[in-house]
Amino acid sequence: MADIPPGSLELVVSILRSSPGPVRRRKLLTELEAGGHRISLAGLNRIIEHGTRQGRLSDGPDGVRAMPPNA
């Protein structure tokens, strides 16, 4: 997807896989920035939308989670 910075979906998936449960968007933004990757909320929403369409992420009312690799 053209609006997604290269490697950004992998970064989000990595953060989510290291978390025991779903993660809220603001927490994801904080984790990304702590790792030196500043992304806007709109940019994160595009990453989550892209990841959800690919079946790599699940977005629900409790937050975002990574899908199992074989899902």
mmCIF file of the N, C-alpha and C atoms, coordinates in Angstrom:
data_MODEL
# 
_entry.id   MODEL 
# 
loop_
_atom_site.group_PDB 
_atom_site.id 
_atom_site.type_symbol 
_atom_site.label_atom_id 
_atom_site.label_alt_id 
_atom_site.label_comp_id 
_atom_site.label_asym_id 
_atom_site.label_entity_id 
_atom_site.label_seq_id 
_atom_site.pdbx_PDB_ins_code 
_atom_site.Cartn_x 
_atom_site.Cartn_y 
_atom_site.Cartn_z 
_atom_site.occupancy 
_atom_site.B_iso_or_equiv 
_atom_site.pdbx_formal_charge 
_atom_site.auth_seq_id 
_atom_site.auth_comp_id 
_atom_site.auth_asym_id 
_atom_site.auth_atom_id 
_atom_site.pdbx_PDB_model_num 
ATOM 1   N N  . MET A 1 1  ? 0.851   -1.179  0.000  1.00 0.00 ? 1  MET A N  1 
ATOM 2   C CA . MET A 1 1  ? 0.000   0.000   0.000  1.00 0.00 ? 1  MET A CA 1 
ATOM 3   C C  . MET A 1 1  ? 0.894   1.238   0.000  1.00 0.00 ? 1  MET A C  1 
ATOM 4   N N  . ALA A 1 2  ? 0.604   2.191   -0.859 1.00 0.00 ? 2  ALA A N  1 
ATOM 5   C CA . ALA A 1 2  ? 1.472   3.347   -1.062 1.00 0.00 ? 2  ALA A CA 1 
ATOM 6   C C  . ALA A 1 2  ? 1.558   4.265   0.155  1.00 0.00 ? 2  ALA A C  1 
ATOM 7   N N  . ASP A 1 3  ? 0.512   4.333   0.977  1.00 0.00 ? 3  ASP A N  1 
ATOM 8   C CA . ASP A 1 3  ? 0.499   5.256   2.111  1.00 0.00 ? 3  ASP A CA 1 
ATOM 9   C C  . ASP A 1 3  ? 1.203   4.696   3.348  1.00 0.00 ? 3  ASP A C  1 
ATOM 10  N N  . ILE A 1 4  ? 1.678   3.471   3.269  1.00 0.00 ? 4  ILE A N  1 
ATOM 11  C CA . ILE A 1 4  ? 2.294   2.806   4.421  1.00 0.00 ? 4  ILE A CA 1 
ATOM 12  C C  . ILE A 1 4  ? 3.815   2.844   4.273  1.00 0.00 ? 4  ILE A C  1 
ATOM 13  N N  . PRO A 1 5  ? 4.522   3.399   5.267  1.00 0.00 ? 5  PRO A N  1 
ATOM 14  C CA . PRO A 1 5  ? 5.986   3.387   5.189  1.00 0.00 ? 5  PRO A CA 1 
ATOM 15  C C  . PRO A 1 5  ? 6.517   1.948   5.182  1.00 0.00 ? 5  PRO A C  1 
ATOM 16  N N  . PRO A 1 6  ? 7.555   1.688   4.395  1.00 0.00 ? 6  PRO A N  1 
ATOM 17  C CA . PRO A 1 6  ? 8.113   0.332   4.340  1.00 0.00 ? 6  PRO A CA 1 
ATOM 18  C C  . PRO A 1 6  ? 8.501   -0.176  5.727  1.00 0.00 ? 6  PRO A C  1 
ATOM 19  N N  . GLY A 1 7  ? 8.124   -1.391  6.025  1.00 0.00 ? 7  GLY A N  1 
ATOM 20  C CA . GLY A 1 7  ? 8.477   -2.015  7.292  1.00 0.00 ? 7  GLY A CA 1 
ATOM 21  C C  . GLY A 1 7  ? 7.586   -1.653  8.469  1.00 0.00 ? 7  GLY A C  1 
ATOM 22  N N  . SER A 1 8  ? 6.657   -0.729  8.259  1.00 0.00 ? 8  SER A N  1 
ATOM 23  C CA . SER A 1 8  ? 5.835   -0.272  9.389  1.00 0.00 ? 8  SER A CA 1 
ATOM 24  C C  . SER A 1 8  ? 4.863   -1.345  9.871  1.00 0.00 ? 8  SER A C  1 
ATOM 25  N N  . LEU A 1 9  ? 4.293   -2.113  8.966  1.00 0.00 ? 9  LEU A N  1 
ATOM 26  C CA . LEU A 1 9  ? 3.385   -3.184  9.391  1.00 0.00 ? 9  LEU A CA 1 
ATOM 27  C C  . LEU A 1 9  ? 4.147   -4.218  10.220 1.00 0.00 ? 9  LEU A C  1 
ATOM 28  N N  . GLU A 1 10 ? 5.361   -4.535  9.808  1.00 0.00 ? 10 GLU A N  1 
ATOM 29  C CA . GLU A 1 10 ? 6.174   -5.491  10.559 1.00 0.00 ? 10 GLU A CA 1 
ATOM 30  C C  . GLU A 1 10 ? 6.483   -4.974  11.959 1.00 0.00 ? 10 GLU A C  1 
ATOM 31  N N  . LEU A 1 11 ? 6.746   -3.672  12.088 1.00 0.00 ? 11 LEU A N  1 
ATOM 32  C CA . LEU A 1 11 ? 6.991   -3.082  13.404 1.00 0.00 ? 11 LEU A CA 1 
ATOM 33  C C  . LEU A 1 11 ? 5.770   -3.218  14.312 1.00 0.00 ? 11 LEU A C  1 
ATOM 34  N N  . VAL A 1 12 ? 4.603   -2.919  13.764 1.00 0.00 ? 12 VAL A N  1 
ATOM 35  C CA . VAL A 1 12 ? 3.367   -3.011  14.542 1.00 0.00 ? 12 VAL A CA 1 
ATOM 36  C C  . VAL A 1 12 ? 3.108   -4.460  14.946 1.00 0.00 ? 12 VAL A C  1 
ATOM 37  N N  . VAL A 1 13 ? 3.271   -5.381  14.014 1.00 0.00 ? 13 VAL A N  1 
ATOM 38  C CA . VAL A 1 13 ? 3.064   -6.800  14.323 1.00 0.00 ? 13 VAL A CA 1 
ATOM 39  C C  . VAL A 1 13 ? 4.032   -7.245  15.411 1.00 0.00 ? 13 VAL A C  1 
ATOM 40  N N  . SER A 1 14 ? 5.270   -6.808  15.341 1.00 0.00 ? 14 SER A N  1 
ATOM 41  C CA . SER A 1 14 ? 6.274   -7.166  16.349 1.00 0.00 ? 14 SER A CA 1 
ATOM 42  C C  . SER A 1 14 ? 5.872   -6.682  17.739 1.00 0.00 ? 14 SER A C  1 
ATOM 43  N N  . ILE A 1 15 ? 5.408   -5.459  17.835 1.00 0.00 ? 15 ILE A N  1 
ATOM 44  C CA . ILE A 1 15 ? 4.955   -4.910  19.123 1.00 0.00 ? 15 ILE A CA 1 
ATOM 45  C C  . ILE A 1 15 ? 3.764   -5.713  19.638 1.00 0.00 ? 15 ILE A C  1 
ATOM 46  N N  . LEU A 1 16 ? 2.825   -5.999  18.766 1.00 0.00 ? 16 LEU A N  1 
ATOM 47  C CA . LEU A 1 16 ? 1.624   -6.721  19.180 1.00 0.00 ? 16 LEU A CA 1 
ATOM 48  C C  . LEU A 1 16 ? 1.942   -8.150  19.601 1.00 0.00 ? 16 LEU A C  1 
ATOM 49  N N  . ARG A 1 17 ? 2.881   -8.797  18.935 1.00 0.00 ? 17 ARG A N  1 
ATOM 50  C CA . ARG A 1 17 ? 3.247   -10.171 19.294 1.00 0.00 ? 17 ARG A CA 1 
ATOM 51  C C  . ARG A 1 17 ? 3.934   -10.230 20.650 1.00 0.00 ? 17 ARG A C  1 
ATOM 52  N N  . SER A 1 18 ? 4.588   -9.152  21.050 1.00 0.00 ? 18 SER A N  1 
ATOM 53  C CA . SER A 1 18 ? 5.271   -9.144  22.346 1.00 0.00 ? 18 SER A CA 1 
ATOM 54  C C  . SER A 1 18 ? 4.329   -8.775  23.490 1.00 0.00 ? 18 SER A C  1 
ATOM 55  N N  . SER A 1 19 ? 3.092   -8.467  23.160 1.00 0.00 ? 19 SER A N  1 
ATOM 56  C CA . SER A 1 19 ? 2.097   -8.103  24.168 1.00 0.00 ? 19 SER A CA 1 
ATOM 57  C C  . SER A 1 19 ? 1.183   -9.291  24.453 1.00 0.00 ? 19 SER A C  1 
ATOM 58  N N  . PRO A 1 20 ? 0.811   -9.497  25.721 1.00 0.00 ? 20 PRO A N  1 
ATOM 59  C CA . PRO A 1 20 ? -0.036  -10.646 26.052 1.00 0.00 ? 20 PRO A CA 1 
ATOM 60  C C  . PRO A 1 20 ? -1.493  -10.517 25.585 1.00 0.00 ? 20 PRO A C  1 
ATOM 61  N N  . GLY A 1 21 ? -1.917  -9.322  25.251 1.00 0.00 ? 21 GLY A N  1 
ATOM 62  C CA . GLY A 1 21 ? -3.309  -9.121  24.841 1.00 0.00 ? 21 GLY A CA 1 
ATOM 63  C C  . GLY A 1 21 ? -3.411  -8.002  23.826 1.00 0.00 ? 21 GLY A C  1 
ATOM 64  N N  . PRO A 1 22 ? -4.616  -7.566  23.525 1.00 0.00 ? 22 PRO A N  1 
ATOM 65  C CA . PRO A 1 22 ? -4.798  -6.475  22.573 1.00 0.00 ? 22 PRO A CA 1 
ATOM 66  C C  . PRO A 1 22 ? -4.182  -5.173  23.088 1.00 0.00 ? 22 PRO A C  1 
ATOM 67  N N  . VAL A 1 23 ? -3.770  -4.338  22.162 1.00 0.00 ? 23 VAL A N  1 
ATOM 68  C CA . VAL A 1 23 ? -3.102  -3.075  22.495 1.00 0.00 ? 23 VAL A CA 1 
ATOM 69  C C  . VAL A 1 23 ? -3.897  -1.927  21.883 1.00 0.00 ? 23 VAL A C  1 
ATOM 70  N N  . ARG A 1 24 ? -4.123  -0.898  22.664 1.00 0.00 ? 24 ARG A N  1 
ATOM 71  C CA . ARG A 1 24 ? -4.816  0.310   22.181 1.00 0.00 ? 24 ARG A CA 1 
ATOM 72  C C  . ARG A 1 24 ? -3.898  1.105   21.262 1.00 0.00 ? 24 ARG A C  1 
ATOM 73  N N  . ARG A 1 25 ? -4.507  1.872   20.373 1.00 0.00 ? 25 ARG A N  1 
ATOM 74  C CA . ARG A 1 25 ? -3.742  2.654   19.398 1.00 0.00 ? 25 ARG A CA 1 
ATOM 75  C C  . ARG A 1 25 ? -2.750  3.615   20.060 1.00 0.00 ? 25 ARG A C  1 
ATOM 76  N N  . ARG A 1 26 ? -3.175  4.315   21.080 1.00 0.00 ? 26 ARG A N  1 
ATOM 77  C CA . ARG A 1 26 ? -2.272  5.288   21.730 1.00 0.00 ? 26 ARG A CA 1 
ATOM 78  C C  . ARG A 1 26 ? -1.042  4.596   22.313 1.00 0.00 ? 26 ARG A C  1 
ATOM 79  N N  . LYS A 1 27 ? -1.233  3.408   22.872 1.00 0.00 ? 27 LYS A N  1 
ATOM 80  C CA . LYS A 1 27 ? -0.107  2.625   23.402 1.00 0.00 ? 27 LYS A CA 1 
ATOM 81  C C  . LYS A 1 27 ? 0.820   2.203   22.261 1.00 0.00 ? 27 LYS A C  1 
ATOM 82  N N  . LEU A 1 28 ? 0.245   1.799   21.135 1.00 0.00 ? 28 LEU A N  1 
ATOM 83  C CA . LEU A 1 28 ? 1.061   1.454   19.970 1.00 0.00 ? 28 LEU A CA 1 
ATOM 84  C C  . LEU A 1 28 ? 1.890   2.651   19.505 1.00 0.00 ? 28 LEU A C  1 
ATOM 85  N N  . LEU A 1 29 ? 1.262   3.824   19.450 1.00 0.00 ? 29 LEU A N  1 
ATOM 86  C CA . LEU A 1 29 ? 1.989   5.027   19.046 1.00 0.00 ? 29 LEU A CA 1 
ATOM 87  C C  . LEU A 1 29 ? 3.147   5.313   20.003 1.00 0.00 ? 29 LEU A C  1 
ATOM 88  N N  . THR A 1 30 ? 2.907   5.135   21.296 1.00 0.00 ? 30 THR A N  1 
ATOM 89  C CA . THR A 1 30 ? 3.953   5.352   22.301 1.00 0.00 ? 30 THR A CA 1 
ATOM 90  C C  . THR A 1 30 ? 5.096   4.370   22.110 1.00 0.00 ? 30 THR A C  1 
ATOM 91  N N  . GLU A 1 31 ? 4.761   3.095   21.892 1.00 0.00 ? 31 GLU A N  1 
ATOM 92  C CA . GLU A 1 31 ? 5.784   2.058   21.688 1.00 0.00 ? 31 GLU A CA 1 
ATOM 93  C C  . GLU A 1 31 ? 6.591   2.327   20.417 1.00 0.00 ? 31 GLU A C  1 
ATOM 94  N N  . LEU A 1 32 ? 5.918   2.712   19.358 1.00 0.00 ? 32 LEU A N  1 
ATOM 95  C CA . LEU A 1 32 ? 6.611   3.013   18.105 1.00 0.00 ? 32 LEU A CA 1 
ATOM 96  C C  . LEU A 1 32 ? 7.560   4.198   18.281 1.00 0.00 ? 32 LEU A C  1 
ATOM 97  N N  . GLU A 1 33 ? 7.086   5.243   18.945 1.00 0.00 ? 33 GLU A N  1 
ATOM 98  C CA . GLU A 1 33 ? 7.933   6.427   19.146 1.00 0.00 ? 33 GLU A CA 1 
ATOM 99  C C  . GLU A 1 33 ? 9.124   6.110   20.042 1.00 0.00 ? 33 GLU A C  1 
ATOM 100 N N  . ALA A 1 34 ? 8.917   5.275   21.051 1.00 0.00 ? 34 ALA A N  1 
ATOM 101 C CA . ALA A 1 34 ? 10.021  4.879   21.932 1.00 0.00 ? 34 ALA A CA 1 
ATOM 102 C C  . ALA A 1 34 ? 11.091  4.133   21.140 1.00 0.00 ? 34 ALA A C  1 
ATOM 103 N N  . GLY A 1 35 ? 10.682  3.451   20.084 1.00 0.00 ? 35 GLY A N  1 
ATOM 104 C CA . GLY A 1 35 ? 11.621  2.737   19.228 1.00 0.00 ? 35 GLY A CA 1 
ATOM 105 C C  . GLY A 1 35 ? 12.177  3.594   18.101 1.00 0.00 ? 35 GLY A C  1 
ATOM 106 N N  . GLY A 1 36 ? 11.866  4.893   18.120 1.00 0.00 ? 36 GLY A N  1 
ATOM 107 C CA . GLY A 1 36 ? 12.400  5.807   17.116 1.00 0.00 ? 36 GLY A CA 1 
ATOM 108 C C  . GLY A 1 36 ? 11.577  5.907   15.841 1.00 0.00 ? 36 GLY A C  1 
ATOM 109 N N  . HIS A 1 37 ? 10.330  5.443   15.894 1.00 0.00 ? 37 HIS A N  1 
ATOM 110 C CA . HIS A 1 37 ? 9.468   5.468   14.712 1.00 0.00 ? 37 HIS A CA 1 
ATOM 111 C C  . HIS A 1 37 ? 8.228   6.295   15.016 1.00 0.00 ? 37 HIS A C  1 
ATOM 112 N N  . ARG A 1 38 ? 8.288   7.559   14.662 1.00 0.00 ? 38 ARG A N  1 
ATOM 113 C CA . ARG A 1 38 ? 7.153   8.445   14.917 1.00 0.00 ? 38 ARG A CA 1 
ATOM 114 C C  . ARG A 1 38 ? 6.144   8.315   13.784 1.00 0.00 ? 38 ARG A C  1 
ATOM 115 N N  . ILE A 1 39 ? 4.927   7.926   14.139 1.00 0.00 ? 39 ILE A N  1 
ATOM 116 C CA . ILE A 1 39 ? 3.845   7.742   13.175 1.00 0.00 ? 39 ILE A CA 1 
ATOM 117 C C  . ILE A 1 39 ? 2.616   8.464   13.717 1.00 0.00 ? 39 ILE A C  1 
ATOM 118 N N  . SER A 1 40 ? 1.897   9.133   12.835 1.00 0.00 ? 40 SER A N  1 
ATOM 119 C CA . SER A 1 40 ? 0.669   9.812   13.248 1.00 0.00 ? 40 SER A CA 1 
ATOM 120 C C  . SER A 1 40 ? -0.430  8.787   13.502 1.00 0.00 ? 40 SER A C  1 
ATOM 121 N N  . LEU A 1 41 ? -1.467  9.213   14.193 1.00 0.00 ? 41 LEU A N  1 
ATOM 122 C CA . LEU A 1 41 ? -2.607  8.333   14.432 1.00 0.00 ? 41 LEU A CA 1 
ATOM 123 C C  . LEU A 1 41 ? -3.249  7.932   13.099 1.00 0.00 ? 41 LEU A C  1 
ATOM 124 N N  . ALA A 1 42 ? -3.348  8.878   12.173 1.00 0.00 ? 42 ALA A N  1 
ATOM 125 C CA . ALA A 1 42 ? -3.911  8.565   10.854 1.00 0.00 ? 42 ALA A CA 1 
ATOM 126 C C  . ALA A 1 42 ? -3.046  7.525   10.137 1.00 0.00 ? 42 ALA A C  1 
ATOM 127 N N  . GLY A 1 43 ? -1.732  7.667   10.247 1.00 0.00 ? 43 GLY A N  1 
ATOM 128 C CA . GLY A 1 43 ? -0.821  6.694   9.639  1.00 0.00 ? 43 GLY A CA 1 
ATOM 129 C C  . GLY A 1 43 ? -0.958  5.330   10.274 1.00 0.00 ? 43 GLY A C  1 
ATOM 130 N N  . LEU A 1 44 ? -1.087  5.296   11.594 1.00 0.00 ? 44 LEU A N  1 
ATOM 131 C CA . LEU A 1 44 ? -1.274  4.026   12.290 1.00 0.00 ? 44 LEU A CA 1 
ATOM 132 C C  . LEU A 1 44 ? -2.593  3.391   11.879 1.00 0.00 ? 44 LEU A C  1 
ATOM 133 N N  . ASN A 1 45 ? -3.631  4.182   11.734 1.00 0.00 ? 45 ASN A N  1 
ATOM 134 C CA . ASN A 1 45 ? -4.924  3.656   11.281 1.00 0.00 ? 45 ASN A CA 1 
ATOM 135 C C  . ASN A 1 45 ? -4.800  3.012   9.901  1.00 0.00 ? 45 ASN A C  1 
ATOM 136 N N  . ARG A 1 46 ? -4.013  3.622   9.004  1.00 0.00 ? 46 ARG A N  1 
ATOM 137 C CA . ARG A 1 46 ? -3.799  3.037   7.675  1.00 0.00 ? 46 ARG A CA 1 
ATOM 138 C C  . ARG A 1 46 ? -3.035  1.716   7.778  1.00 0.00 ? 46 ARG A C  1 
ATOM 139 N N  . ILE A 1 47 ? -2.035  1.665   8.653  1.00 0.00 ? 47 ILE A N  1 
ATOM 140 C CA . ILE A 1 47 ? -1.269  0.434   8.857  1.00 0.00 ? 47 ILE A CA 1 
ATOM 141 C C  . ILE A 1 47 ? -2.190  -0.665  9.384  1.00 0.00 ? 47 ILE A C  1 
ATOM 142 N N  . ILE A 1 48 ? -3.014  -0.326  10.370 1.00 0.00 ? 48 ILE A N  1 
ATOM 143 C CA . ILE A 1 48 ? -3.937  -1.312  10.954 1.00 0.00 ? 48 ILE A CA 1 
ATOM 144 C C  . ILE A 1 48 ? -4.944  -1.778  9.903  1.00 0.00 ? 48 ILE A C  1 
ATOM 145 N N  . GLU A 1 49 ? -5.476  -0.864  9.119  1.00 0.00 ? 49 GLU A N  1 
ATOM 146 C CA . GLU A 1 49 ? -6.423  -1.239  8.063  1.00 0.00 ? 49 GLU A CA 1 
ATOM 147 C C  . GLU A 1 49 ? -5.762  -2.189  7.062  1.00 0.00 ? 49 GLU A C  1 
ATOM 148 N N  . HIS A 1 50 ? -4.549  -1.855  6.661  1.00 0.00 ? 50 HIS A N  1 
ATOM 149 C CA . HIS A 1 50 ? -3.813  -2.686  5.708  1.00 0.00 ? 50 HIS A CA 1 
ATOM 150 C C  . HIS A 1 50 ? -3.537  -4.075  6.302  1.00 0.00 ? 50 HIS A C  1 
ATOM 151 N N  . GLY A 1 51 ? -3.073  -4.101  7.556  1.00 0.00 ? 51 GLY A N  1 
ATOM 152 C CA . GLY A 1 51 ? -2.796  -5.370  8.225  1.00 0.00 ? 51 GLY A CA 1 
ATOM 153 C C  . GLY A 1 51 ? -4.038  -6.219  8.417  1.00 0.00 ? 51 GLY A C  1 
ATOM 154 N N  . THR A 1 52 ? -5.155  -5.576  8.679  1.00 0.00 ? 52 THR A N  1 
ATOM 155 C CA . THR A 1 52 ? -6.420  -6.292  8.846  1.00 0.00 ? 52 THR A CA 1 
ATOM 156 C C  . THR A 1 52 ? -6.849  -6.907  7.516  1.00 0.00 ? 52 THR A C  1 
ATOM 157 N N  . ARG A 1 53 ? -6.724  -6.149  6.432  1.00 0.00 ? 53 ARG A N  1 
ATOM 158 C CA . ARG A 1 53 ? -7.080  -6.681  5.116  1.00 0.00 ? 53 ARG A CA 1 
ATOM 159 C C  . ARG A 1 53 ? -6.195  -7.855  4.718  1.00 0.00 ? 53 ARG A C  1 
ATOM 160 N N  . GLN A 1 54 ? -4.939  -7.836  5.151  1.00 0.00 ? 54 GLN A N  1 
ATOM 161 C CA . GLN A 1 54 ? -4.017  -8.938  4.858  1.00 0.00 ? 54 GLN A CA 1 
ATOM 162 C C  . GLN A 1 54 ? -4.217  -10.132 5.786  1.00 0.00 ? 54 GLN A C  1 
ATOM 163 N N  . GLY A 1 55 ? -5.036  -9.967  6.821  1.00 0.00 ? 55 GLY A N  1 
ATOM 164 C CA . GLY A 1 55 ? -5.259  -11.043 7.771  1.00 0.00 ? 55 GLY A CA 1 
ATOM 165 C C  . GLY A 1 55 ? -4.160  -11.173 8.814  1.00 0.00 ? 55 GLY A C  1 
ATOM 166 N N  . ARG A 1 56 ? -3.310  -10.150 8.935  1.00 0.00 ? 56 ARG A N  1 
ATOM 167 C CA . ARG A 1 56 ? -2.211  -10.177 9.908  1.00 0.00 ? 56 ARG A CA 1 
ATOM 168 C C  . ARG A 1 56 ? -2.581  -9.533  11.229 1.00 0.00 ? 56 ARG A C  1 
ATOM 169 N N  . LEU A 1 57 ? -3.619  -8.669  11.215 1.00 0.00 ? 57 LEU A N  1 
ATOM 170 C CA . LEU A 1 57 ? -4.055  -7.971  12.418 1.00 0.00 ? 57 LEU A CA 1 
ATOM 171 C C  . LEU A 1 57 ? -5.558  -8.138  12.598 1.00 0.00 ? 57 LEU A C  1 
ATOM 172 N N  . SER A 1 58 ? -5.974  -8.011  13.847 1.00 0.00 ? 58 SER A N  1 
ATOM 173 C CA . SER A 1 58 ? -7.393  -8.010  14.182 1.00 0.00 ? 58 SER A CA 1 
ATOM 174 C C  . SER A 1 58 ? -7.646  -6.744  14.998 1.00 0.00 ? 58 SER A C  1 
ATOM 175 N N  . ASP A 1 59 ? -8.644  -5.977  14.595 1.00 0.00 ? 59 ASP A N  1 
ATOM 176 C CA . ASP A 1 59 ? -8.967  -4.725  15.263 1.00 0.00 ? 59 ASP A CA 1 
ATOM 177 C C  . ASP A 1 59 ? -10.339 -4.854  15.894 1.00 0.00 ? 59 ASP A C  1 
ATOM 178 N N  . GLY A 1 60 ? -10.396 -4.724  17.217 1.00 0.00 ? 60 GLY A N  1 
ATOM 179 C CA . GLY A 1 60 ? -11.661 -4.848  17.927 1.00 0.00 ? 60 GLY A CA 1 
ATOM 180 C C  . GLY A 1 60 ? -11.822 -3.758  18.962 1.00 0.00 ? 60 GLY A C  1 
ATOM 181 N N  . PRO A 1 61 ? -12.928 -3.766  19.691 1.00 0.00 ? 61 PRO A N  1 
ATOM 182 C CA . PRO A 1 61 ? -13.194 -2.724  20.677 1.00 0.00 ? 61 PRO A CA 1 
ATOM 183 C C  . PRO A 1 61 ? -12.180 -2.697  21.829 1.00 0.00 ? 61 PRO A C  1 
ATOM 184 N N  . ASP A 1 62 ? -11.521 -3.824  22.079 1.00 0.00 ? 62 ASP A N  1 
ATOM 185 C CA . ASP A 1 62 ? -10.534 -3.864  23.160 1.00 0.00 ? 62 ASP A CA 1 
ATOM 186 C C  . ASP A 1 62 ? -9.132  -3.510  22.693 1.00 0.00 ? 62 ASP A C  1 
ATOM 187 N N  . GLY A 1 63 ? -8.937  -3.310  21.388 1.00 0.00 ? 63 GLY A N  1 
ATOM 188 C CA . GLY A 1 63 ? -7.637  -2.936  20.855 1.00 0.00 ? 63 GLY A CA 1 
ATOM 189 C C  . GLY A 1 63 ? -7.273  -3.762  19.636 1.00 0.00 ? 63 GLY A C  1 
ATOM 190 N N  . VAL A 1 64 ? -6.001  -3.666  19.265 1.00 0.00 ? 64 VAL A N  1 
ATOM 191 C CA . VAL A 1 64 ? -5.482  -4.346  18.084 1.00 0.00 ? 64 VAL A CA 1 
ATOM 192 C C  . VAL A 1 64 ? -4.629  -5.517  18.547 1.00 0.00 ? 64 VAL A C  1 
ATOM 193 N N  . ARG A 1 65 ? -4.728  -6.622  17.837 1.00 0.00 ? 65 ARG A N  1 
ATOM 194 C CA . ARG A 1 65 ? -3.886  -7.778  18.160 1.00 0.00 ? 65 ARG A CA 1 
ATOM 195 C C  . ARG A 1 65 ? -3.360  -8.386  16.871 1.00 0.00 ? 65 ARG A C  1 
ATOM 196 N N  . ALA A 1 66 ? -2.208  -9.066  16.986 1.00 0.00 ? 66 ALA A N  1 
ATOM 197 C CA . ALA A 1 66 ? -1.645  -9.779  15.851 1.00 0.00 ? 66 ALA A CA 1 
ATOM 198 C C  . ALA A 1 66 ? -2.350  -11.114 15.724 1.00 0.00 ? 66 ALA A C  1 
ATOM 199 N N  . MET A 1 67 ? -2.603  -11.503 14.505 1.00 0.00 ? 67 MET A N  1 
ATOM 200 C CA . MET A 1 67 ? -3.204  -12.810 14.241 1.00 0.00 ? 67 MET A CA 1 
ATOM 201 C C  . MET A 1 67 ? -2.101  -13.866 14.233 1.00 0.00 ? 67 MET A C  1 
ATOM 202 N N  . PRO A 1 68 ? -2.420  -15.092 14.609 1.00 0.00 ? 68 PRO A N  1 
ATOM 203 C CA . PRO A 1 68 ? -1.408  -16.143 14.531 1.00 0.00 ? 68 PRO A CA 1 
ATOM 204 C C  . PRO A 1 68 ? -0.883  -16.274 13.099 1.00 0.00 ? 68 PRO A C  1 
ATOM 205 N N  . PRO A 1 69 ? 0.396   -16.623 12.931 1.00 0.00 ? 69 PRO A N  1 
ATOM 206 C CA . PRO A 1 69 ? 0.986   -16.676 11.588 1.00 0.00 ? 69 PRO A CA 1 
ATOM 207 C C  . PRO A 1 69 ? 0.252   -17.585 10.609 1.00 0.00 ? 69 PRO A C  1 
ATOM 208 N N  . ASN A 1 70 ? -0.375  -18.651 11.090 1.00 0.00 ? 70 ASN A N  1 
ATOM 209 C CA . ASN A 1 70 ? -1.051  -19.581 10.184 1.00 0.00 ? 70 ASN A CA 1 
ATOM 210 C C  . ASN A 1 70 ? -2.550  -19.335 10.089 1.00 0.00 ? 70 ASN A C  1 
ATOM 211 N N  . ALA A 1 71 ? -3.019  -18.188 10.558 1.00 0.00 ? 71 ALA A N  1 
ATOM 212 C CA . ALA A 1 71 ? -4.463  -17.908 10.544 1.00 0.00 ? 71 ALA A CA 1 
ATOM 213 C C  . ALA A 1 71 ? -4.921  -17.525 9.165  1.00 0.00 ? 71 ALA A C  1 
# 
